[in-house]
Amino acid sequence: MDTLTVVRNRILALCGKYDITINRLATLSALPPSSIKNILYGKSQNPKLLTIKMICDGLGITLGEFFNTPEFDALEQEIK
């Protein structure tokens, strides 16, 4: 699995955990819905850390909590 897929899956999992829609997440995160949808639908191939931080802020979690999953831990190095 690649990094972008893991980020997408994490956002979707968090929306499920908090029982919110993508549009609600965008509102909570002070982001346009298109920013989140571009990540989810693959249009954004390299989401900015600031965007992910804003998503975390909207959900009331830390960046550490966002990235603290077995899927992120299992990612292979991008540069070999």
C-alpha positions, 0 to 999 in steps of 0.5 A: 500500500502506498502513502497516499492510500494510507492517508486516504484510508485514515481520513475515511476511518476517522470520519467513520469513527466520529460519524461525520461526513467529508463536508462536515470534516471540511467545515470543522477543519476550516478547509474547502470540501474540495481540499479533502475530496482531492486527497480522497479521490487521488487528485492531490498526489502530495497533500500538505502536512498543514492540510493534514494538521488542519484536519487533525485540529478539526477532529481534536486530535494530534498529528501523532494520533493521526499517524499512529497506526499499523498502516503507517508503521508498515509503509516501506521507505520511499527512497531506497 
